[in-house]
Amino acid sequence: MTETTRGIAKLPSLDVELVHDKSESGDAERLAIRVTGRPDLESAAKMVEPHLLTMMMAANPFLAAPMKMAQQFWAPWLAMNPALKALLPPPERD
């Protein structure tokens, strides 16, 4: 029997489940990620999208500096194109 590790995160309109286990022979590992949006994934993506970059930087501190530099570099060009404006982080509040 293999040992299975599960992690579940429940957000307001999104559930994320991670499942990690090893094969019976022990020569392989599996990581499954299940994302469930309520009422659907498109609605959940619209809610999470503005904060996705911030969540990525918080998850890995080594990415924070390079991501911040990339944001500052691309911000003027992304701001000029309304279709790409969603890639920018939300404006900082005072």
Residue pairs with C-beta under 8 A, 6 or more apart in sequence:
2 21
2 22
2 23
2 24
3 21
3 22
4 19
4 20
4 21
5 19
5 20
5 21
6 17
6 18
6 19
6 20
7 17
7 18
8 15
8 16
8 17
8 18
9 15
9 16
9 17
11 44
11 48
12 47
13 37
13 38
13 39
13 43
13 44
13 47
14 35
14 36
14 37
14 38
14 44
14 47
14 48
15 34
15 35
15 36
15 38
16 33
16 34
16 35
16 36
17 32
17 33
17 34
17 36
18 31
18 32
18 33
19 30
19 31
19 32
19 34
20 29
20 30
20 31
20 32
21 29
21 30
22 28
22 29
22 30
23 29
23 30
35 41
37 43
37 44
37 45
38 44
48 55
49 86
50 86
50 89
50 90
51 89
51 90
53 67
53 71
53 87
53 89
54 89
56 63
56 67
57 63
57 64
57 67
57 68
71 88
71 89
74 87
75 88
77 84
78 84
78 85
78 87
78 88
79 85
79 88
